[in-house]
Amino acid sequence: MAHEYELLNERAQQLLRVLVESYIREGQPVGSRALSRDSGLQLSSATIRNVMADLEELGFVTSPHTSAGRVPTDRGYRFFVDTLLRSRPLDDVAVAEVRRHLDVSATDDPKALVANASQLLSNVTRLAGVVTVPRPAVASITQIEFVGLSENRVLVVLVFNDREVQNRIIHLSRHHTPEELRRAAHFLNEQLIGRSAEAARVEILRQLQEAREHMNSLMLDAISMAQQVFDQGKSGGASGLDYIVAGETNLMGGAQLTSVEKLKRLFEAFNEKRDFLHLLDQSLHAEGVQIFIGKESGYQMLDECSVITAPYSAGDGVMGVLGVIGPTRMAYERVIPIVDVTARLLGSALNARR
């Protein structure tokens, strides 16, 4: 891909930028005459057609059957966003309006504030707004117990923050007596109390790597049990995340999303949540704005959509992610700074309510 980008000289880049901006603005395939007029380049129609043919061969534009004009492909949009976009920060008035809209929620309920942010994104962008519900504070382990079951199975009782109880069943390679299980639990309680599940997993791996040769059989058994427990509880992606969507009906007006069947699949996906949660979970661990264009999301129902996301933070940690979903033909230069600013201001609003 990088090699293909290098093949685009300044003239080709300028024409591609004008084509993408024109198509986003007008929604119609762009012909050579319009490109000549809008680009400001003194080029003949023949030269422009040659450049367009090169761009089409490289996969940046395509020609709809009904028109001699061209439209951007996902690859064309990606190059536009990464290299050609003239993104401008939101002006002070717009930032103040976003802040006012979030601050108007006097409620201390984070979910209500998130719903407000989702509606705000939808209203401002005229797309679908999506915001994940803030993740709860990290829970610390306060107790671990093992209870022997039949067929070498063991019930593991995990207590977090002295009140939340989780039960898991693990399968061991041999039978362990109640006394062995009690001693293993005592050893792990000494090692892991006060740590989060993730920190416990890291500590277990560290001990296995650094001290295996110095461990007696009790320690090795206990660590092996703990590894099963915390690997089993490891998030498969978006576990524990939930989100609120607003403005789904805005997508019905998108020129690319006119197929009732496609819209139906998209709305069903909103309701089922699973696929979107995995996509949002990727953004949760990223820095700054993330942009998924068309097939880049990896989910078929989003093949004709773009998703723009940003994580939001409060205190010293990421609490969730917000974004917008719309057709690939969206005003990226306007939407990207809106998502960025809203993420920052939602984090500030949540912080102020702590």
N, C-alpha and C positions, 0 to 999 in steps of 0.2 A: 504493500500500500504506500509506504513512504516513497518508494522508487517512482511509483506512478504520480504521486503528488509533485515530485521534482520535475516531471515532464511538463507540467503546466507553467508556461512562461507568463510574464506579467499581463500580456494581452489576453491570454486564455482565462486567467484568473479574474480579470476585470469583467469579461463578458459573462463568465459563470456567475459572478456576484450579482450583476445586473439582472441576469435571467432568474436567479433564485428570488431576489427581492421583488421582481415584477410578478412572478408566479404567486408568491405569498400574498402580495397586495391584490392582484386581479383574479387569481384563480383560473386563468386561461393559458393554454400553451403559448409560448413566446416565440415569435417569428424573427427573422433576420432584420426586417425593417424596424421593428420596435427596438431591437438590440442596438442597431446603428444609431437610432435617435436618442436612446437613453444612456448609452455608454459614454458619449462624448468623444469617442475615438473616430478618427477620420479613416474609416475602413469601408471598402466596397462590400456589397452584398455577397459577392463571390467569396471574398476573404472570410467574412463572418460565417458563411455556410461551411467553409473548409474547417474553421475552428470548431464549429458545432459538431461536424462529423468526427473530428478527433476526440472531442469530449464524450460523444456517444460511444465511440470505440473503447474508451477508457472506463465507461460505465458511470459517468457523472450525470448524464442526461439521457432521456429516451424520447422517442416520437410516438405520441398516441396515434392510433390508426386513423382517427378522424381529422387530423390536422397536420399541416406541414411544420407547425411550431413544435417546440420541445418543452419538456417539463423535467424538473430535477428528479433524480433517483435518491434512494437512501444514502448512497455513497456521495452524491452531489451535495445533499444536505449536510452530511458529516464534514466534508471539506469546507463548506460554507461556515459551519458553526466553529470548527477548529481554527480556521485560518483567515477567513474573509469577514467575519461578523463584526459589525461596528456597534458593539453593545455599549450603551450609555448608562451610567448610574442613574437611579431614580432621583428626580429633583427633590428639594427639601419639602415642597408642598405635598408631593406624593408620599414621601416617607412619613410626614406628620399625619397624613390621612390614614395610613396603615396603622400607625401607632395608636391613633385615636380610636380606630375601629376595634383594636384588641383591648385597649384600656377601658372601653365602654362596658366590658363585662366585669362588673364588680364582684362576681362570684369567685369563691376560692376553689371551685370545683375544676380541676385541670381538664376533665373531659368536656365540660361546657366551653372552656376557653379554646380547646382544640376544635370543637365543632364550629365555633365562631371563626377560627382561622381558616378552616376548610371552606366555609361559606364566603369568606373574604377573598380567598384565592379565586374561587369560581366567579364571583361578581366582577373582580377587577380584570381577569383574563378572558372571561366569557368561555372558559373551558371547564373541565371537571377538576375540582380541587380535592386533594386527598391529604390527610394528616394522620399519622399514627398516634394512638393514645400514649401519653408518657409512660415509660417503663417505671415500675415501682423501684424504690431504693433497693440497693443490693442487700440481699438477705445473708446473714452470717449463721454459720452452723453453730448450734449450741449443744447438740447431743447426737450421738450415733449409737444405735443398738442393733444387735444381730439376734434373730430367733430362728433356730433350726426347724426346717420342715422336712418332709419325706424326700427321698431320692436325691440327696445331696443339694437340695435347694435351701436357700436361706432368705428369710424375710429381713429386709433392712429398714429400720425406722430412722428417718432423718428428721431432726427438729431444727427449725430455723427461727432466729429471733425469739426463742423461748415460747413460740405460739403456733407457728405454721408447721404442720406435720406432713411429711411425704413418706409413702411406703413404696419400696421397690423389691422385686424378687431377683436374686442372682443364682446362677448355677455354678457349683464348685466341682472340682475334679475328684474330691474324696469327701467322705463323711467327717464332720467336725463335731466334737463333743460340746455340750453346753458350756463347759469350762473354757475350752479353746476359743469359742465364740466370744465369751465374756472378756477374756484377756485380750483378744484382737480388738474388740470394741474399746477397751480401756486404753490400749496403745494409740488407736486412731484419735480418740477424744483428746489425748494429750497433744497430738500432733496438729489437729485440724480445727479445734474449737476456735471460733472468732474469725475464721476465714470464710469467704464466699465459696460457692461450689466451684467456680472457675479457678479461684486461687488454690483451692484444695487439689484440683486436678493438676495444676502446675507443680505444686509441692510434691505430689505423689510421683510424677514423672521425674522430678529433680532427684528425689531420694532413690528411685530405681536406677537412675543413671550414675549417681555419684557414690552410693553406699551399698550396692548389692552385695559385694564381697564381705562387708562387715555386718550384715544382718543375720540374725538367727532365724530359725524356721518360723517362729511366731511372727516376727516382723515381716518376713517375706509373705506369709499367708495373709496377714492383715493388709499389707499394701496391695496385694493381688486382689483381695476382696474390694478394697476401696476403689481400685482402678475400674473394676466392673461397675460399681455403683455410679461413679461420676461419669464414666463414658456413656452409660445408659441414659443418664440425665442430660447429656450434652445436647444443646439445641440443634435440631435438624435444619436450621436455617432461620425460620421466622417464628419459632415457638415463643409464645408469650406476647407476641405483637398483635395488636388490633388496630383498625383504622376507621376513620369516618370519611365518607365521600360526599361531596356536595356538587350539584350542578351537572349530574350525568346527562340531563336532557339537553344541555348545551351542545353535546356531541351530535345530536340529531341534525343540527344545521350544518355540520361540516361537509364540504363538497366531496371529500373522499369517503365519508362514512354514510353514504346514502343507502347502502344495502341493508334492508330490514333484518336479514338473517345475520349479517355481521354485527349489527348493533345489538341484536338479541343475545348473541354469544358474549359480547363485551359486557352487557348488563348482568348476564348470568355469572360471569367471572367476578364482577364487583361483589355480587351477593355471596358467592362461594369463598371468596377472599384468598384462598390458598396461594394461587399463582402470584397475585399482586403482593402478598406478604413476602414471598421469597425475593421478588424484585426490590421491594422497599428495604428488605433486610440487607441487601447488597449496599444500598445507599447509606444505611445506618453506620456502616464501618468505613465509609469513605470520607474524604475531606472536601468540603465545599460542594458546589453544584455538580450534579451528575446528569448527563443527557443520554437517553436511550432512544435511538431513532429507528423506527420501523422494526425490521427483523432483529436488530441488535438486542432487544429485550429477551429473545429466546422463547417468547410465547406467541403462538400463532394468532390469537385473538388481538394482539397488539401490532400485527404486521403493518398496518396502515396508520399507526399512531406513534406519537413521540411522547415520552415521559420525562419530565424535568423535575429533579428532586434535590433537596438539600437537607442535611441533618440539622436539628436544633438542639441547643445545649442549655443547661441551667446549672449553676454551681460549677463543679469541675468535671462534669460528665455529660455525654450525649444522652438525651432523654427520648428522642424519637426522630422521625423524618417526615418532611412534608413535600408536596409537589403538585404538579398539574399533569393531566392527561388530555391530549387533544390530537387532532390529525397531524401528520408530518408537515403539512402545510400550515404552520403556525408562525406567528410573529416572534421568532426567537429573540431578537434584539430587545423586545419589550418584556417578554415573559421571563427570561433568565434573571434580570435584575429584580423583578417582582418576587420571584421564588427566593432569591438570595436574601433580600431585605426582610421578607416575612419570616423566614427562618430565624434570623438574628433577633427580630423584635418579639417573636413568640417566646424565644428563650429568655429574653429580658423580662417579659410579662410574667412568665412562670417563676422566674427567680424572685421577682418582687413579691410574689404571693407566698413564698416559702416561710 
